[in-house]
Structure formats: structure tokens, C-alpha cells
Amino acid sequence: MNLIRSFRALAVAALALAAAAAGSHAAPGAASLPAIHVDIPVALKNPKVVFNMDHLAFGGDLPVGIRTMHLLADRLAAEGTGGSIIGVFSGEAAYMTLNDRAYNAARHVGTGNPYKGPLAELMRQGVQIEECAVSMKAHGWGNEDLLPGVKVNSGAVGRIVELVEQGYVQIQP
């Protein structure tokens, strides 16, 4: 069963990346790309996906998981597929859900949270963003330290297990 869920998670991630590649357009004057023939089209039917955002993985300045959540949310909206996406932040990546004041204090900067815009957009797209209460307690953060709309779960590990039991596929970017 775990092997099937892992395979499904890899398939969803590959699908999101393929959708991004297929939707990109070359700049005027740029060399054209070779044609791609898809042998196995993927059709999603009401997918339930949880992103385990417990570690740092970046593609440039944006975390890979946040970018992949955007790609999947965009695809589901474009296809009218429906489904559910939940991002569960904890551990090393817990600070990404902090408001500007708390982010500045936690990261020892004065720039504010650079992830607040992408996370707000995900929430506007219907993605549920959650923060782990265990991580919050470890860092001395309260609910008032989080970005508006972020929900707090009682613990990321238990929450992810609960969602997998409910049929969610876990992606760990």
C-alpha cells in the first residue's frame, strides 16, 4: 500500500512538473523546442494531495514545495478537476508561515517574510496551509505570529498520517 502511495506521489509530482513544462512558452526569437509525444496521458480525478513541508529544498529563491503546490493548483483549476491540496509546514521549514514581525525575529532580518505572497496566493487558490503546533512550541511562536489564514494542527507527523489514512497522497519535495 505504501509503495502504491509513493508511486502515486511521484506520478503527481511528475505530472505537475510536466504541466509546467508544457505550459511554458519560448520567448520570441528563442530556439524552438523539439516536439514531445506523450505516450501516457495522466488524468486526475479529484486528487487529494498533502505536501510534507518539513525540510528546506529550493529551486532558486522559492521553495520547491511551494512552487509545486502552485503548479498542481493551477492544473486542477485549468482542468476543472477539483481535489484537495494541503501544505503541512514543520521542522526546518516551519518559519515560512510566519508573519513579517515574527519572521524578522526568527531569521534575524528586516525584510519581512518573502513567502507571504506565494502562500497567500495558494490560499486564494483553495490550498490549505497548516503549521505544526509542535514546531511552534519549540520556537516559542503563538498563533499571532502566523500569516493570516494559516491553520495550526496538533502535530505534523500525526496530521500527515491522518491525511494518508483518509486517502491523501503525500508529496515530500
ABEGO torsion letter per residue (X at the ends): XAAAAAAAAAAAAAAAAAAAAAABBBBBGBBBBBBBBBABBBBBBGBBBBBBBABBBBBEABBAAAAAAAAAAAAAAAAGAEEBBBBBBBEAAAAAABBAAAAAAAAGBAAEBAAAAAAAAAAAAGBBBBBBAAAAAAAGBBAAABBBGBBBBAEAAAAAAAAAAAGBBBBBX
